[in-house]
């Protein structure tokens, strides 16, 4: 099949799945009913008279103080009715879909097709992810951590690293259960950085080795080996040029080009100067 057609179909299906998940989120918000016990406890904690009271009593809940403080701010703006709080869950669900699209694009995919099919259409997400608990918002920051970490690896800048760190901290501060996942993401990112650093070191060592080899060959004083020396200088110089033009992440491309140049050098030694 045509690869372009497949990519187009994947994106269209991802968009349709996003619209379907949004529809289910709206249905859930309108038919969820009143708050249940743990949701009511979260709202009650968020509405304590003093902020110090929230800090002093959050140990009785499953989420750190930032989530009750967010609920407190929302209630102050939009009210504490059950219907208003259900639309807070709807907003969290929409934000989660947006975070999934961001992470998918950061990873180089065309859309979060598998995520929407397996997670977005899951009744567990529609019920618990949109409840007045920290699960949904914690997953939002967890997805952002994945996308921002991937972006920090592909584009290693200070800003990307800072954003990935902030997203991981926010995920843990909203949902403590995310600590093992954040640790796994951090270990994976550290491993990739080490691997890329080793490839970068190999590239620079090759750049340093090739000119030294070329200089040694140029100082060879054997007149009988003049033609062979000239042909060796040609394809060694080609390897050096390719190494300078190769990006740090193109290790396999560099090896392939070196193999091609070595083959050309072998043909030059056998058949004559290029």
C-alpha positions in Angstrom: 0.0 0.0 0.0 1.0 3.6 -0.4 2.9 4.8 2.7 1.4 8.3 2.3 -2.1 6.9 2.2 -1.4 4.9 5.4 -0.1 8.0 7.2 -3.1 10.0 6.1 -5.5 7.2 7.3 -3.7 7.0 10.7 -4.1 10.7 11.2 -7.7 10.8 10.2 -8.5 7.8 12.5 -6.7 9.5 15.4 -8.8 12.7 14.9 -12.0 10.7 14.7 -11.1 8.8 17.9 -10.3 12.1 19.6 -13.7 13.4 18.7 -15.3 10.2 20.0 -13.5 10.4 23.3 -14.6 14.0 23.6 -18.2 12.9 23.1 -17.9 10.3 25.8 -16.3 12.8 28.1 -19.3 15.1 27.6 -21.7 12.3 28.2 -19.9 11.4 31.4 -19.9 15.0 32.7 -23.7 15.3 32.1 -24.7 11.9 33.6 -22.1 11.3 36.3 -24.5 12.3 39.1 -23.6 13.7 42.5 -20.1 13.4 44.1 -19.3 10.2 45.8 -17.6 9.8 49.2 -13.9 10.3 48.3 -14.8 13.2 45.9 -16.8 14.9 48.6 -13.8 14.5 51.0 -11.5 16.2 48.5 -13.8 19.1 48.0 -14.3 19.4 51.8 -10.5 19.5 52.3 -10.2 22.1 49.5 -12.8 24.4 51.2 -11.2 24.4 54.7 -11.1 28.0 56.0 -7.3 28.4 56.0 -4.6 27.2 53.6 -2.6 25.9 56.6 -5.6 23.6 57.4 -5.2 22.0 54.0 -1.5 21.4 54.6 -2.2 20.0 58.1 -4.9 17.6 57.0 -4.0 16.4 53.5 -2.4 13.3 55.0 -5.9 11.8 55.2 -6.2 12.0 51.4 -4.4 10.2 48.7 -3.0 13.3 47.0 -0.5 16.0 48.0 -1.7 19.6 48.7 -1.4 21.0 45.1 -4.5 19.1 44.0 -6.8 20.3 46.8 -5.4 23.8 46.2 -6.3 23.6 42.6 -9.8 22.4 43.5 -10.1 25.4 46.0 -9.2 27.8 43.2 -11.7 26.2 40.8 -14.5 26.3 43.4 -13.8 30.0 44.1 -14.2 30.7 40.3 -17.0 28.4 39.2 -18.8 27.3 42.4 -18.9 24.1 44.3 -22.0 22.5 42.8 -21.9 18.9 41.6 -22.5 20.0 38.0 -19.7 22.6 38.1 -17.3 20.0 39.5 -18.2 17.5 36.8 -17.2 19.9 34.1 -13.8 20.2 35.9 -13.4 16.5 35.2 -14.4 17.1 31.6 -11.7 19.8 31.3 -9.1 17.4 32.8 -10.1 14.8 30.1 -9.7 17.3 27.3 -6.3 18.3 28.7 -5.3 14.7 28.8 -6.1 14.2 25.1 -4.1 17.4 24.2 -1.2 16.1 26.2 -1.4 12.8 24.3 -1.3 14.6 21.0 1.7 16.7 22.1 3.6 13.6 23.3 2.8 11.8 20.1 4.1 14.6 18.0 7.2 15.0 20.1 8.0 11.3 19.6 7.6 11.7 15.8 4.3 9.9 15.4 1.3 11.1 13.4 -1.2 10.8 16.3 -1.8 9.0 19.5 -3.8 6.2 17.8 -3.0 3.4 20.3 -3.4 5.7 23.3 -6.9 6.9 22.2 -8.0 3.3 21.4 -6.7 1.6 24.5 -6.9 4.4 27.1 -9.3 7.1 25.8 -12.1 4.6 25.2 -11.5 2.8 28.4 -14.3 3.0 31.0 -11.8 3.2 33.8 -10.4 6.5 32.4 -13.8 7.9 31.6 -15.0 7.2 35.2 -11.9 7.6 37.4 -9.8 9.9 35.2 -12.6 12.5 35.2 -13.5 12.2 38.9 -12.6 14.9 41.5 -9.4 13.1 42.3 -5.8 13.5 41.2 -5.6 10.6 38.8 -6.5 12.4 35.6 -4.3 15.5 36.2 -1.5 13.2 37.3 -1.7 11.3 34.0 -1.7 14.7 32.1 1.6 15.6 33.7 2.9 12.1 33.2 2.2 12.3 29.4 3.8 15.7 29.3 6.9 14.3 31.0 7.2 11.6 28.3 6.8 14.1 25.4 9.1 16.7 26.9 11.7 14.1 27.8 11.7 12.8 24.2 12.0 16.4 23.0 14.9 17.0 25.4 16.7 13.9 24.0 16.1 14.8 20.4 16.8 18.5 21.0 19.1 18.7 24.1 18.6 22.3 25.2 18.4 23.8 28.7 14.8 24.9 28.1 13.6 21.4 27.1 15.4 19.8 30.1 13.9 22.3 32.5 10.4 21.8 31.1 10.7 18.0 31.3 11.9 18.3 34.9 9.0 20.6 35.9 6.5 18.2 34.3 7.9 15.3 36.2 7.9 17.2 39.5 4.3 18.3 38.9 3.2 14.7 38.1 4.6 13.5 41.4 3.2 16.4 43.4 -0.3 15.7 42.0 -0.3 11.9 42.1 2.2 10.1 44.3 1.6 6.9 42.5 3.5 8.3 39.5 6.9 8.0 41.2 7.8 4.5 39.8 6.9 5.7 36.3 8.8 8.9 36.6 11.8 6.9 37.8 11.5 4.6 34.8 11.4 7.5 32.4 14.4 9.1 34.1 16.4 5.9 33.9 15.5 5.4 30.2 16.4 9.0 29.3 19.7 8.7 31.2 20.5 5.5 29.3 19.8 7.2 25.9 22.0 10.2 26.9 24.9 7.9 27.8 24.5 6.0 24.5 24.4 9.2 22.5 27.4 10.5 24.3 29.4 7.4 23.5 28.5 7.7 19.8 29.5 11.4 19.9 32.8 10.4 21.5 33.4 7.8 18.8 32.7 10.3 16.1 35.2 12.8 17.5 37.8 10.1 17.9 37.3 9.2 14.3 37.7 12.8 13.3 41.0 13.0 15.3 42.3 9.6 13.9 41.7 10.2 10.2 43.8 13.4 9.9 46.6 11.7 11.9 46.5 8.7 9.5 46.5 11.0 6.5 49.5 13.0 7.9 51.4 9.8 8.5 50.8 8.6 5.0 51.9 12.0 3.6 55.3 11.7 5.3 56.0 8.3 3.8 59.3 8.6 1.8 59.1 5.4 -0.3 59.0 6.4 -4.0 57.9 2.9 -5.0 54.7 3.3 -2.9 53.9 6.8 -4.2 50.9 5.7 -6.3 49.4 3.6 -3.5 50.0 6.4 -1.0 48.2 8.9 -3.2 45.2 6.6 -3.6 45.0 5.9 0.1 45.1 9.6 0.8 42.1 10.1 -1.5 39.7 7.7 0.1 41.0 8.5 3.7 40.3 12.1 2.9 36.8 11.1 1.8 36.2 9.4 5.1 37.3 12.6 7.0 35.0 14.7 4.9 32.0 12.5 5.5 32.8 12.5 9.3 32.8 16.3 9.4 29.4 16.4 7.6 27.7 13.7 9.7 25.5 14.8 12.6 26.1 13.3 16.1 23.0 11.1 15.9 23.9 9.7 12.5 26.2 7.0 13.7 24.9 4.3 11.4 25.0 6.6 8.4 28.7 7.4 9.2 29.6 3.7 9.4 27.8 3.0 6.1 29.6 5.9 4.4 32.9 4.7 5.7 32.3 1.3 4.3 31.4 2.7 0.9 34.6 4.8 0.9 36.8 1.9 1.9 35.3 -0.1 -1.0 36.1 2.8 -3.3 39.6 2.9 -2.0 40.1 -0.8 -2.6 38.9 -0.4 -6.2 41.3 2.5 -6.6 44.3 0.4 -5.4 43.4 -2.3 -7.9 42.2 -0.5 -10.9 44.1 2.8 -10.8 43.8 6.3 -9.3 40.3 7.9 -9.2 
